[in-house]
Amino acid sequence: MISNPPFSQQNVIIERSFELIDKEAIKSFALLLPLATLETEKRATMFQAYSDKLSILIFKKRIKFIGHTTSFNRGCCWICYNINALQEKRIQWV
């Protein structure tokens, strides 16, 4: 599953993504989220529980979304789970 979910719903989306993993409804996911996603205790606890296959891709520059002329005003990252190509490096700068 690849998604750019509404940032205001990130807790619900992250929790649901891990639920789908546990139910074997999906095998992996990649969620485009703000860097601030990594800053809360609740989400850190969730990520720690799944750290065996969790990877984070952090952008070196702020990204530009299609249809916008300027960069998004927040740093973003990909939160990925069970993506084989990312397993050797858990945190990557792209």
C-alpha angles and dihedrals in degrees: 000000000000118000145165095201125190104277090223089063098045097119092053092044094048093047092047092048091055090045089055089050091051091049089048089236088129131019100207144359143198119202124188105217140156118274088243086072086082094057106074128086093225094055093039089056090049092049092046091055089057099034093121091081103014121122131178125204114198121196118232089212133030111268129240117223119219111268094026124102097204135050119269108262095234132065113247138198140186114244105202132184127195097353103152096207090058100047098098095055113041095187120034134176114222 
